[in-house]
Every structure is written in structure tokens, then in C-alpha cells.
Amino acid sequence: MLRSFRESLQKIVPIVKADQSIRTIGGPSWLNATNTYGSMKERLGFEISDTDPEILARHFKDEKRAVKDAIMTRERFLELYDSGE
């Protein structure tokens, strides 16, 4: 599964390179708060952190599970996933 995620991230490299307004890759999800997916995303280069309370209130008000952010900077993303092809 990790390989499939890496391959998928490599497929969006051209989009990120073409759009300079993209500053970060990732976002909030309850999946990021799980040991399985949170640790997998860390191995992919994402940083797992607490989600802004305002975002939680606006977008996750009915979510009973914990929600975390998985975020990677544009620079880090391109460093990891742009093979230069």
C-alpha cells in the first residue's frame, strides 16, 4: 500500500510544479490520527500535527474521532517525489 501511495504522489508532481500557488500538500482527516495511516503518512514525508480548532469546528463538527493534519511543504514534496523526468 505504501508503494501505491508513493506512485500516486509522484503523479501529482506536474500539477504542483505548474502551480506556484500550491504551498503545502495534505490536510486534515481522522485517518491521520490513526496509528496505521498516520505513521504511514509520516513515512511518506508528511508531518502529523493537531488541526486548527477553527477548522475542526467548521468542517468536522460532527466527527467523533480525533482529527489530525498531515502536511508537507511544496519544497519537501518536490524533493521527495520529483524524479526530474
PDB file with one MODEL, atoms N, CA, C and O in Angstrom:
MODEL        1
ATOM      1  N   MET A   1       0.822  -1.182   0.000  1.00  0.00           N
ATOM      2  CA  MET A   1       0.000   0.000   0.000  1.00  0.00           C
ATOM      3  C   MET A   1       0.873   1.256   0.000  1.00  0.00           C
ATOM      4  O   MET A   1       0.543   2.243  -0.658  1.00  0.00           O
ATOM      5  N   LEU A   2       1.972   1.220   0.729  1.00  0.00           N
ATOM      6  CA  LEU A   2       2.873   2.363   0.769  1.00  0.00           C
ATOM      7  C   LEU A   2       3.379   2.702  -0.633  1.00  0.00           C
ATOM      8  O   LEU A   2       3.465   3.872  -1.004  1.00  0.00           O
ATOM      9  N   ARG A   3       3.711   1.674  -1.402  1.00  0.00           N
ATOM     10  CA  ARG A   3       4.182   1.888  -2.765  1.00  0.00           C
ATOM     11  C   ARG A   3       3.112   2.557  -3.628  1.00  0.00           C
ATOM     12  O   ARG A   3       3.423   3.441  -4.427  1.00  0.00           O
ATOM     13  N   SER A   4       1.867   2.144  -3.474  1.00  0.00           N
ATOM     14  CA  SER A   4       0.764   2.746  -4.232  1.00  0.00           C
ATOM     15  C   SER A   4       0.605   4.222  -3.897  1.00  0.00           C
ATOM     16  O   SER A   4       0.363   5.042  -4.783  1.00  0.00           O
ATOM     17  N   PHE A   5       0.742   4.561  -2.618  1.00  0.00           N
ATOM     18  CA  PHE A   5       0.658   5.963  -2.218  1.00  0.00           C
ATOM     19  C   PHE A   5       1.813   6.759  -2.826  1.00  0.00           C
ATOM     20  O   PHE A   5       1.603   7.860  -3.335  1.00  0.00           O
ATOM     21  N   ARG A   6       3.025   6.216  -2.777  1.00  0.00           N
ATOM     22  CA  ARG A   6       4.181   6.917  -3.363  1.00  0.00           C
ATOM     23  C   ARG A   6       3.970   7.159  -4.855  1.00  0.00           C
ATOM     24  O   ARG A   6       4.226   8.254  -5.356  1.00  0.00           O
ATOM     25  N   GLU A   7       3.504   6.135  -5.558  1.00  0.00           N
ATOM     26  CA  GLU A   7       3.258   6.262  -7.000  1.00  0.00           C
ATOM     27  C   GLU A   7       2.195   7.321  -7.275  1.00  0.00           C
ATOM     28  O   GLU A   7       2.310   8.084  -8.234  1.00  0.00           O
ATOM     29  N   SER A   8       1.175   7.368  -6.448  1.00  0.00           N
ATOM     30  CA  SER A   8       0.124   8.375  -6.606  1.00  0.00           C
ATOM     31  C   SER A   8       0.662   9.783  -6.365  1.00  0.00           C
ATOM     32  O   SER A   8       0.315  10.715  -7.091  1.00  0.00           O
ATOM     33  N   LEU A   9       1.499   9.936  -5.358  1.00  0.00           N
ATOM     34  CA  LEU A   9       2.090  11.247  -5.087  1.00  0.00           C
ATOM     35  C   LEU A   9       2.987  11.689  -6.241  1.00  0.00           C
ATOM     36  O   LEU A   9       3.013  12.871  -6.584  1.00  0.00           O
ATOM     37  N   GLN A  10       3.708  10.772  -6.830  1.00  0.00           N
ATOM     38  CA  GLN A  10       4.553  11.108  -7.975  1.00  0.00           C
ATOM     39  C   GLN A  10       3.722  11.596  -9.162  1.00  0.00           C
ATOM     40  O   GLN A  10       4.191  12.415  -9.953  1.00  0.00           O
ATOM     41  N   LYS A  11       2.514  11.105  -9.286  1.00  0.00           N
ATOM     42  CA  LYS A  11       1.645  11.513 -10.405  1.00  0.00           C
ATOM     43  C   LYS A  11       1.168  12.957 -10.289  1.00  0.00           C
ATOM     44  O   LYS A  11       0.805  13.564 -11.297  1.00  0.00           O
ATOM     45  N   ILE A  12       1.161  13.521  -9.079  1.00  0.00           N
ATOM     46  CA  ILE A  12       0.720  14.913  -8.956  1.00  0.00           C
ATOM     47  C   ILE A  12       1.874  15.914  -8.997  1.00  0.00           C
ATOM     48  O   ILE A  12       1.647  17.120  -8.898  1.00  0.00           O
ATOM     49  N   VAL A  13       3.096  15.433  -9.141  1.00  0.00           N
ATOM     50  CA  VAL A  13       4.257  16.324  -9.240  1.00  0.00           C
ATOM     51  C   VAL A  13       4.068  17.371 -10.343  1.00  0.00           C
ATOM     52  O   VAL A  13       4.316  18.550 -10.088  1.00  0.00           O
ATOM     53  N   PRO A  14       3.637  16.996 -11.565  1.00  0.00           N
ATOM     54  CA  PRO A  14       3.479  18.025 -12.607  1.00  0.00           C
ATOM     55  C   PRO A  14       2.481  19.121 -12.227  1.00  0.00           C
ATOM     56  O   PRO A  14       2.661  20.279 -12.603  1.00  0.00           O
ATOM     57  N   ILE A  15       1.449  18.768 -11.498  1.00  0.00           N
ATOM     58  CA  ILE A  15       0.458  19.761 -11.073  1.00  0.00           C
ATOM     59  C   ILE A  15       1.086  20.729 -10.083  1.00  0.00           C
ATOM     60  O   ILE A  15       0.908  21.942 -10.194  1.00  0.00           O
ATOM     61  N   VAL A  16       1.817  20.197  -9.121  1.00  0.00           N
ATOM     62  CA  VAL A  16       2.460  21.037  -8.105  1.00  0.00           C
ATOM     63  C   VAL A  16       3.514  21.937  -8.752  1.00  0.00           C
ATOM     64  O   VAL A  16       3.610  23.120  -8.425  1.00  0.00           O
ATOM     65  N   LYS A  17       4.303  21.378  -9.669  1.00  0.00           N
ATOM     66  CA  LYS A  17       5.339  22.173 -10.336  1.00  0.00           C
ATOM     67  C   LYS A  17       4.742  23.289 -11.178  1.00  0.00           C
ATOM     68  O   LYS A  17       5.312  24.377 -11.262  1.00  0.00           O
ATOM     69  N   ALA A  18       3.601  23.030 -11.801  1.00  0.00           N
ATOM     70  CA  ALA A  18       2.979  24.015 -12.693  1.00  0.00           C
ATOM     71  C   ALA A  18       2.251  25.128 -11.949  1.00  0.00           C
ATOM     72  O   ALA A  18       2.078  26.218 -12.495  1.00  0.00           O
ATOM     73  N   ASP A  19       1.830  24.881 -10.740  1.00  0.00           N
ATOM     74  CA  ASP A  19       1.041  25.852  -9.987  1.00  0.00           C
ATOM     75  C   ASP A  19       1.827  26.348  -8.773  1.00  0.00           C
ATOM     76  O   ASP A  19       1.847  25.701  -7.727  1.00  0.00           O
ATOM     77  N   GLN A  20       2.462  27.487  -8.927  1.00  0.00           N
ATOM     78  CA  GLN A  20       3.288  28.060  -7.862  1.00  0.00           C
ATOM     79  C   GLN A  20       2.490  28.455  -6.628  1.00  0.00           C
ATOM     80  O   GLN A  20       3.070  28.675  -5.565  1.00  0.00           O
ATOM     81  N   SER A  21       1.168  28.548  -6.750  1.00  0.00           N
ATOM     82  CA  SER A  21       0.358  28.927  -5.593  1.00  0.00           C
ATOM     83  C   SER A  21       0.197  27.769  -4.603  1.00  0.00           C
ATOM     84  O   SER A  21      -0.226  27.989  -3.468  1.00  0.00           O
ATOM     85  N   ILE A  22       0.522  26.557  -5.009  1.00  0.00           N
ATOM     86  CA  ILE A  22       0.458  25.411  -4.099  1.00  0.00           C
ATOM     87  C   ILE A  22       1.661  25.492  -3.167  1.00  0.00           C
ATOM     88  O   ILE A  22       2.804  25.321  -3.593  1.00  0.00           O
ATOM     89  N   ARG A  23       1.392  25.755  -1.895  1.00  0.00           N
ATOM     90  CA  ARG A  23       2.471  25.906  -0.903  1.00  0.00           C
ATOM     91  C   ARG A  23       2.602  24.687  -0.002  1.00  0.00           C
ATOM     92  O   ARG A  23       3.682  24.411   0.520  1.00  0.00           O
ATOM     93  N   THR A  24       1.495  23.950   0.185  1.00  0.00           N
ATOM     94  CA  THR A  24       1.528  22.747   1.009  1.00  0.00           C
ATOM     95  C   THR A  24       0.689  21.655   0.354  1.00  0.00           C
ATOM     96  O   THR A  24      -0.212  21.932  -0.439  1.00  0.00           O
ATOM     97  N   ILE A  25       1.004  20.414   0.701  1.00  0.00           N
ATOM     98  CA  ILE A  25       0.268  19.255   0.230  1.00  0.00           C
ATOM     99  C   ILE A  25      -0.238  18.554   1.478  1.00  0.00           C
ATOM    100  O   ILE A  25       0.517  18.345   2.428  1.00  0.00           O
ATOM    101  N   GLY A  26      -1.499  18.194   1.479  1.00  0.00           N
ATOM    102  CA  GLY A  26      -2.067  17.474   2.616  1.00  0.00           C
ATOM    103  C   GLY A  26      -3.291  18.162   3.153  1.00  0.00           C
ATOM    104  O   GLY A  26      -3.883  19.020   2.498  1.00  0.00           O
ATOM    105  N   GLY A  27      -3.668  17.773   4.364  1.00  0.00           N
ATOM    106  CA  GLY A  27      -4.828  18.359   5.002  1.00  0.00           C
ATOM    107  C   GLY A  27      -5.295  17.521   6.164  1.00  0.00           C
ATOM    108  O   GLY A  27      -4.659  16.529   6.521  1.00  0.00           O
ATOM    109  N   PRO A  28      -6.426  17.922   6.768  1.00  0.00           N
ATOM    110  CA  PRO A  28      -6.927  17.234   7.944  1.00  0.00           C
ATOM    111  C   PRO A  28      -7.770  16.009   7.601  1.00  0.00           C
ATOM    112  O   PRO A  28      -8.457  15.981   6.580  1.00  0.00           O
ATOM    113  N   SER A  29      -7.708  15.006   8.459  1.00  0.00           N
ATOM    114  CA  SER A  29      -8.537  13.813   8.336  1.00  0.00           C
ATOM    115  C   SER A  29      -8.451  13.015   9.627  1.00  0.00           C
ATOM    116  O   SER A  29      -7.455  13.085  10.347  1.00  0.00           O
ATOM    117  N   TRP A  30      -9.488  12.266   9.911  1.00  0.00           N
ATOM    118  CA  TRP A  30      -9.434  11.365  11.063  1.00  0.00           C
ATOM    119  C   TRP A  30      -8.448  10.240  10.790  1.00  0.00           C
ATOM    120  O   TRP A  30      -7.879   9.683  11.728  1.00  0.00           O
ATOM    121  N   LEU A  31      -8.233   9.894   9.519  1.00  0.00           N
ATOM    122  CA  LEU A  31      -7.273   8.842   9.180  1.00  0.00           C
ATOM    123  C   LEU A  31      -5.863   9.202   9.642  1.00  0.00           C
ATOM    124  O   LEU A  31      -5.090   8.328  10.033  1.00  0.00           O
ATOM    125  N   ASN A  32      -5.534  10.489   9.595  1.00  0.00           N
ATOM    126  CA  ASN A  32      -4.204  10.927  10.020  1.00  0.00           C
ATOM    127  C   ASN A  32      -3.965  10.695  11.506  1.00  0.00           C
ATOM    128  O   ASN A  32      -2.818  10.631  11.949  1.00  0.00           O
ATOM    129  N   ALA A  33      -5.029  10.570  12.267  1.00  0.00           N
ATOM    130  CA  ALA A  33      -4.913  10.368  13.711  1.00  0.00           C
ATOM    131  C   ALA A  33      -4.771   8.896  14.089  1.00  0.00           C
ATOM    132  O   ALA A  33      -4.573   8.576  15.261  1.00  0.00           O
ATOM    133  N   THR A  34      -4.870   8.007  13.118  1.00  0.00           N
ATOM    134  CA  THR A  34      -4.747   6.584  13.421  1.00  0.00           C
ATOM    135  C   THR A  34      -3.282   6.156  13.360  1.00  0.00           C
ATOM    136  O   THR A  34      -2.480   6.750  12.640  1.00  0.00           O
ATOM    137  N   ASN A  35      -2.949   5.130  14.118  1.00  0.00           N
ATOM    138  CA  ASN A  35      -1.581   4.613  14.088  1.00  0.00           C
ATOM    139  C   ASN A  35      -1.217   4.116  12.692  1.00  0.00           C
ATOM    140  O   ASN A  35      -0.104   4.353  12.223  1.00  0.00           O
ATOM    141  N   THR A  36      -2.130   3.441  12.036  1.00  0.00           N
ATOM    142  CA  THR A  36      -1.845   2.855  10.728  1.00  0.00           C
ATOM    143  C   THR A  36      -1.573   3.928   9.677  1.00  0.00           C
ATOM    144  O   THR A  36      -0.494   3.959   9.086  1.00  0.00           O
ATOM    145  N   TYR A  37      -2.542   4.802   9.443  1.00  0.00           N
ATOM    146  CA  TYR A  37      -2.395   5.783   8.369  1.00  0.00           C
ATOM    147  C   TYR A  37      -1.519   6.960   8.769  1.00  0.00           C
ATOM    148  O   TYR A  37      -0.784   7.493   7.938  1.00  0.00           O
ATOM    149  N   GLY A  38      -1.588   7.368  10.022  1.00  0.00           N
ATOM    150  CA  GLY A  38      -0.735   8.469  10.468  1.00  0.00           C
ATOM    151  C   GLY A  38       0.737   8.122  10.340  1.00  0.00           C
ATOM    152  O   GLY A  38       1.525   8.928   9.844  1.00  0.00           O
ATOM    153  N   SER A  39       1.114   6.933  10.781  1.00  0.00           N
ATOM    154  CA  SER A  39       2.522   6.548  10.687  1.00  0.00           C
ATOM    155  C   SER A  39       2.929   6.297   9.235  1.00  0.00           C
ATOM    156  O   SER A  39       4.072   6.561   8.861  1.00  0.00           O
ATOM    157  N   MET A  40       2.007   5.789   8.413  1.00  0.00           N
ATOM    158  CA  MET A  40       2.321   5.602   7.002  1.00  0.00           C
ATOM    159  C   MET A  40       2.578   6.959   6.332  1.00  0.00           C
ATOM    160  O   MET A  40       3.512   7.101   5.543  1.00  0.00           O
ATOM    161  N   LYS A  41       1.754   7.937   6.650  1.00  0.00           N
ATOM    162  CA  LYS A  41       1.939   9.264   6.054  1.00  0.00           C
ATOM    163  C   LYS A  41       3.241   9.903   6.533  1.00  0.00           C
ATOM    164  O   LYS A  41       3.880  10.634   5.777  1.00  0.00           O
ATOM    165  N   GLU A  42       3.637   9.640   7.763  1.00  0.00           N
ATOM    166  CA  GLU A  42       4.941  10.127   8.226  1.00  0.00           C
ATOM    167  C   GLU A  42       6.061   9.490   7.413  1.00  0.00           C
ATOM    168  O   GLU A  42       7.022  10.172   7.056  1.00  0.00           O
ATOM    169  N   ARG A  43       5.960   8.216   7.119  1.00  0.00           N
ATOM    170  CA  ARG A  43       6.978   7.550   6.294  1.00  0.00           C
ATOM    171  C   ARG A  43       6.996   8.115   4.870  1.00  0.00           C
ATOM    172  O   ARG A  43       8.017   8.050   4.186  1.00  0.00           O
ATOM    173  N   LEU A  44       5.877   8.661   4.433  1.00  0.00           N
ATOM    174  CA  LEU A  44       5.806   9.284   3.112  1.00  0.00           C
ATOM    175  C   LEU A  44       6.336  10.718   3.126  1.00  0.00           C
ATOM    176  O   LEU A  44       6.473  11.333   2.068  1.00  0.00           O
ATOM    177  N   GLY A  45       6.636  11.257   4.313  1.00  0.00           N
ATOM    178  CA  GLY A  45       7.212  12.590   4.412  1.00  0.00           C
ATOM    179  C   GLY A  45       6.298  13.657   4.978  1.00  0.00           C
ATOM    180  O   GLY A  45       6.699  14.815   5.095  1.00  0.00           O
ATOM    181  N   PHE A  46       5.082  13.291   5.331  1.00  0.00           N
ATOM    182  CA  PHE A  46       4.147  14.252   5.908  1.00  0.00           C
ATOM    183  C   PHE A  46       4.437  14.449   7.389  1.00  0.00           C
ATOM    184  O   PHE A  46       4.918  13.541   8.067  1.00  0.00           O
ATOM    185  N   GLU A  47       4.142  15.637   7.878  1.00  0.00           N
ATOM    186  CA  GLU A  47       4.212  15.918   9.308  1.00  0.00           C
ATOM    187  C   GLU A  47       2.796  15.848   9.856  1.00  0.00           C
ATOM    188  O   GLU A  47       1.886  16.486   9.326  1.00  0.00           O
ATOM    189  N   ILE A  48       2.613  15.081  10.908  1.00  0.00           N
ATOM    190  CA  ILE A  48       1.308  14.938  11.545  1.00  0.00           C
ATOM    191  C   ILE A  48       1.238  15.917  12.711  1.00  0.00           C
ATOM    192  O   ILE A  48       2.139  15.968  13.548  1.00  0.00           O
ATOM    193  N   SER A  49       0.159  16.691  12.755  1.00  0.00           N
ATOM    194  CA  SER A  49       0.010  17.679  13.828  1.00  0.00           C
ATOM    195  C   SER A  49      -1.467  17.893  14.141  1.00  0.00           C
ATOM    196  O   SER A  49      -2.349  17.420  13.423  1.00  0.00           O
ATOM    197  N   ASP A  50      -1.713  18.615  15.226  1.00  0.00           N
ATOM    198  CA  ASP A  50      -3.084  18.934  15.605  1.00  0.00           C
ATOM    199  C   ASP A  50      -3.708  19.858  14.561  1.00  0.00           C
ATOM    200  O   ASP A  50      -3.032  20.704  13.976  1.00  0.00           O
ATOM    201  N   THR A  51      -4.988  19.681  14.345  1.00  0.00           N
ATOM    202  CA  THR A  51      -5.739  20.513  13.410  1.00  0.00           C
ATOM    203  C   THR A  51      -6.222  21.768  14.123  1.00  0.00           C
ATOM    204  O   THR A  51      -6.624  21.714  15.285  1.00  0.00           O
ATOM    205  N   ASP A  52      -6.183  22.876  13.435  1.00  0.00           N
ATOM    206  CA  ASP A  52      -6.656  24.146  13.968  1.00  0.00           C
ATOM    207  C   ASP A  52      -8.098  23.983  14.484  1.00  0.00           C
ATOM    208  O   ASP A  52      -8.949  23.454  13.769  1.00  0.00           O
ATOM    209  N   PRO A  53      -8.374  24.430  15.709  1.00  0.00           N
ATOM    210  CA  PRO A  53      -9.729  24.292  16.272  1.00  0.00           C
ATOM    211  C   PRO A  53     -10.818  24.927  15.399  1.00  0.00           C
ATOM    212  O   PRO A  53     -11.941  24.427  15.344  1.00  0.00           O
ATOM    213  N   GLU A  54     -10.486  26.017  14.725  1.00  0.00           N
ATOM    214  CA  GLU A  54     -11.465  26.675  13.842  1.00  0.00           C
ATOM    215  C   GLU A  54     -11.832  25.752  12.664  1.00  0.00           C
ATOM    216  O   GLU A  54     -12.999  25.669  12.280  1.00  0.00           O
ATOM    217  N   ILE A  55     -10.839  25.066  12.099  1.00  0.00           N
ATOM    218  CA  ILE A  55     -11.089  24.109  11.010  1.00  0.00           C
ATOM    219  C   ILE A  55     -11.938  22.952  11.532  1.00  0.00           C
ATOM    220  O   ILE A  55     -12.877  22.511  10.868  1.00  0.00           O
ATOM    221  N   LEU A  56     -11.600  22.463  12.729  1.00  0.00           N
ATOM    222  CA  LEU A  56     -12.396  21.383  13.327  1.00  0.00           C
ATOM    223  C   LEU A  56     -13.852  21.795  13.483  1.00  0.00           C
ATOM    224  O   LEU A  56     -14.760  21.044  13.127  1.00  0.00           O
ATOM    225  N   ALA A  57     -14.071  23.004  14.021  1.00  0.00           N
ATOM    226  CA  ALA A  57     -15.436  23.483  14.249  1.00  0.00           C
ATOM    227  C   ALA A  57     -16.198  23.678  12.945  1.00  0.00           C
ATOM    228  O   ALA A  57     -17.400  23.418  12.884  1.00  0.00           O
ATOM    229  N   ARG A  58     -15.519  24.126  11.918  1.00  0.00           N
ATOM    230  CA  ARG A  58     -16.177  24.415  10.645  1.00  0.00           C
ATOM    231  C   ARG A  58     -16.436  23.155   9.819  1.00  0.00           C
ATOM    232  O   ARG A  58     -17.507  23.006   9.231  1.00  0.00           O
ATOM    233  N   HIS A  59     -15.452  22.245   9.774  1.00  0.00           N
ATOM    234  CA  HIS A  59     -15.541  21.125   8.834  1.00  0.00           C
ATOM    235  C   HIS A  59     -15.716  19.751   9.477  1.00  0.00           C
ATOM    236  O   HIS A  59     -16.060  18.789   8.790  1.00  0.00           O
ATOM    237  N   PHE A  60     -15.486  19.647  10.774  1.00  0.00           N
ATOM    238  CA  PHE A  60     -15.524  18.341  11.431  1.00  0.00           C
ATOM    239  C   PHE A  60     -16.390  18.362  12.700  1.00  0.00           C
ATOM    240  O   PHE A  60     -16.162  17.580  13.623  1.00  0.00           O
ATOM    241  N   LYS A  61     -17.377  19.255  12.737  1.00  0.00           N
ATOM    242  CA  LYS A  61     -18.159  19.431  13.962  1.00  0.00           C
ATOM    243  C   LYS A  61     -18.896  18.164  14.390  1.00  0.00           C
ATOM    244  O   LYS A  61     -19.141  17.979  15.583  1.00  0.00           O
ATOM    245  N   ASP A  62     -19.255  17.290  13.454  1.00  0.00           N
ATOM    246  CA  ASP A  62     -19.969  16.062  13.802  1.00  0.00           C
ATOM    247  C   ASP A  62     -19.058  14.842  13.905  1.00  0.00           C
ATOM    248  O   ASP A  62     -19.529  13.739  14.181  1.00  0.00           O
ATOM    249  N   GLU A  63     -17.769  15.034  13.685  1.00  0.00           N
ATOM    250  CA  GLU A  63     -16.820  13.917  13.721  1.00  0.00           C
ATOM    251  C   GLU A  63     -16.514  13.553  15.171  1.00  0.00           C
ATOM    252  O   GLU A  63     -16.101  14.404  15.959  1.00  0.00           O
ATOM    253  N   LYS A  64     -16.717  12.307  15.511  1.00  0.00           N
ATOM    254  CA  LYS A  64     -16.462  11.830  16.873  1.00  0.00           C
ATOM    255  C   LYS A  64     -15.024  11.353  17.061  1.00  0.00           C
ATOM    256  O   LYS A  64     -14.525  11.293  18.185  1.00  0.00           O
ATOM    257  N   ARG A  65     -14.362  11.013  15.956  1.00  0.00           N
ATOM    258  CA  ARG A  65     -12.976  10.531  16.042  1.00  0.00           C
ATOM    259  C   ARG A  65     -12.014  11.714  16.058  1.00  0.00           C
ATOM    260  O   ARG A  65     -12.357  12.816  15.630  1.00  0.00           O
ATOM    261  N   ALA A  66     -10.819  11.473  16.552  1.00  0.00           N
ATOM    262  CA  ALA A  66      -9.782  12.508  16.541  1.00  0.00           C
ATOM    263  C   ALA A  66      -9.430  12.855  15.091  1.00  0.00           C
ATOM    264  O   ALA A  66      -9.475  11.999  14.208  1.00  0.00           O
ATOM    265  N   VAL A  67      -9.084  14.104  14.865  1.00  0.00           N
ATOM    266  CA  VAL A  67      -8.687  14.589  13.539  1.00  0.00           C
ATOM    267  C   VAL A  67      -7.303  15.213  13.658  1.00  0.00           C
ATOM    268  O   VAL A  67      -7.046  15.993  14.574  1.00  0.00           O
ATOM    269  N   LYS A  68      -6.422  14.871  12.741  1.00  0.00           N
ATOM    270  CA  LYS A  68      -5.069  15.442  12.698  1.00  0.00           C
ATOM    271  C   LYS A  68      -4.775  15.928  11.279  1.00  0.00           C
ATOM    272  O   LYS A  68      -5.388  15.484  10.308  1.00  0.00           O
ATOM    273  N   ASP A  69      -3.828  16.842  11.191  1.00  0.00           N
ATOM    274  CA  ASP A  69      -3.335  17.305   9.889  1.00  0.00           C
ATOM    275  C   ASP A  69      -2.162  16.442   9.448  1.00  0.00           C
ATOM    276  O   ASP A  69      -1.354  16.008  10.270  1.00  0.00           O
ATOM    277  N   ALA A  70      -2.074  16.200   8.161  1.00  0.00           N
ATOM    278  CA  ALA A  70      -0.881  15.605   7.550  1.00  0.00           C
ATOM    279  C   ALA A  70      -0.461  16.589   6.464  1.00  0.00           C
ATOM    280  O   ALA A  70      -1.129  16.714   5.438  1.00  0.00           O
ATOM    281  N   ILE A  71       0.647  17.283   6.694  1.00  0.00           N
ATOM    282  CA  ILE A  71       1.057  18.382   5.821  1.00  0.00           C
ATOM    283  C   ILE A  71       2.525  18.211   5.420  1.00  0.00           C
ATOM    284  O   ILE A  71       3.365  17.761   6.200  1.00  0.00           O
ATOM    285  N   MET A  72       2.789  18.589   4.178  1.00  0.00           N
ATOM    286  CA  MET A  72       4.159  18.606   3.668  1.00  0.00           C
ATOM    287  C   MET A  72       4.321  19.902   2.864  1.00  0.00           C
ATOM    288  O   MET A  72       3.423  20.293   2.118  1.00  0.00           O
ATOM    289  N   THR A  73       5.461  20.556   3.020  1.00  0.00           N
ATOM    290  CA  THR A  73       5.695  21.766   2.232  1.00  0.00           C
ATOM    291  C   THR A  73       5.904  21.395   0.768  1.00  0.00           C
ATOM    292  O   THR A  73       6.275  20.269   0.437  1.00  0.00           O
ATOM    293  N   ARG A  74       5.664  22.345  -0.072  1.00  0.00           N
ATOM    294  CA  ARG A  74       5.882  22.177  -1.508  1.00  0.00           C
ATOM    295  C   ARG A  74       7.317  21.731  -1.782  1.00  0.00           C
ATOM    296  O   ARG A  74       7.554  20.804  -2.556  1.00  0.00           O
ATOM    297  N   GLU A  75       8.267  22.404  -1.135  1.00  0.00           N
ATOM    298  CA  GLU A  75       9.674  22.107  -1.359  1.00  0.00           C
ATOM    299  C   GLU A  75      10.011  20.666  -0.971  1.00  0.00           C
ATOM    300  O   GLU A  75      10.691  19.951  -1.707  1.00  0.00           O
ATOM    301  N   ARG A  76       9.526  20.263   0.188  1.00  0.00           N
ATOM    302  CA  ARG A  76       9.781  18.896   0.649  1.00  0.00           C
ATOM    303  C   ARG A  76       9.122  17.878  -0.280  1.00  0.00           C
ATOM    304  O   ARG A  76       9.714  16.846  -0.596  1.00  0.00           O
ATOM    305  N   PHE A  77       7.910  18.168  -0.710  1.00  0.00           N
ATOM    306  CA  PHE A  77       7.196  17.284  -1.622  1.00  0.00           C
ATOM    307  C   PHE A  77       7.991  17.079  -2.907  1.00  0.00           C
ATOM    308  O   PHE A  77       8.192  15.947  -3.346  1.00  0.00           O
ATOM    309  N   LEU A  78       8.444  18.183  -3.508  1.00  0.00           N
ATOM    310  CA  LEU A  78       9.196  18.068  -4.765  1.00  0.00           C
ATOM    311  C   LEU A  78      10.541  17.382  -4.545  1.00  0.00           C
ATOM    312  O   LEU A  78      11.004  16.636  -5.407  1.00  0.00           O
ATOM    313  N   GLU A  79      11.160  17.626  -3.416  1.00  0.00           N
ATOM    314  CA  GLU A  79      12.419  16.960  -3.081  1.00  0.00           C
ATOM    315  C   GLU A  79      12.229  15.436  -3.022  1.00  0.00           C
ATOM    316  O   GLU A  79      13.076  14.678  -3.496  1.00  0.00           O
ATOM    317  N   LEU A  80      11.129  15.010  -2.446  1.00  0.00           N
ATOM    318  CA  LEU A  80      10.875  13.572  -2.274  1.00  0.00           C
ATOM    319  C   LEU A  80      10.320  12.885  -3.524  1.00  0.00           C
ATOM    320  O   LEU A  80      10.656  11.732  -3.796  1.00  0.00           O
ATOM    321  N   TYR A  81       9.469  13.587  -4.289  1.00  0.00           N
ATOM    322  CA  TYR A  81       8.699  12.905  -5.323  1.00  0.00           C
ATOM    323  C   TYR A  81       8.975  13.328  -6.757  1.00  0.00           C
ATOM    324  O   TYR A  81       8.471  12.695  -7.685  1.00  0.00           O
ATOM    325  N   ASP A  82       9.756  14.374  -6.965  1.00  0.00           N
ATOM    326  CA  ASP A  82      10.082  14.792  -8.335  1.00  0.00           C
ATOM    327  C   ASP A  82      11.360  14.082  -8.768  1.00  0.00           C
ATOM    328  O   ASP A  82      12.458  14.422  -8.328  1.00  0.00           O
ATOM    329  N   SER A  83      11.197  13.117  -9.617  1.00  0.00           N
ATOM    330  CA  SER A  83      12.347  12.347 -10.079  1.00  0.00           C
ATOM    331  C   SER A  83      13.110  13.072 -11.191  1.00  0.00           C
ATOM    332  O   SER A  83      14.134  12.581 -11.667  1.00  0.00           O
ATOM    333  N   GLY A  84      12.612  14.235 -11.599  1.00  0.00           N
ATOM    334  CA  GLY A  84      13.306  15.024 -12.616  1.00  0.00           C
ATOM    335  C   GLY A  84      13.036  14.593 -14.041  1.00  0.00           C
ATOM    336  O   GLY A  84      13.720  15.039 -14.962  1.00  0.00           O
ATOM    337  N   GLU A  85      12.064  13.745 -14.234  1.00  0.00           N
ATOM    338  CA  GLU A  85      11.758  13.272 -15.598  1.00  0.00           C
ATOM    339  C   GLU A  85      10.976  14.296 -16.367  1.00  0.00           C
ATOM    340  O   GLU A  85      10.633  14.067 -17.527  1.00  0.00           O
TER     341      GLU A  85
ENDMDL
END
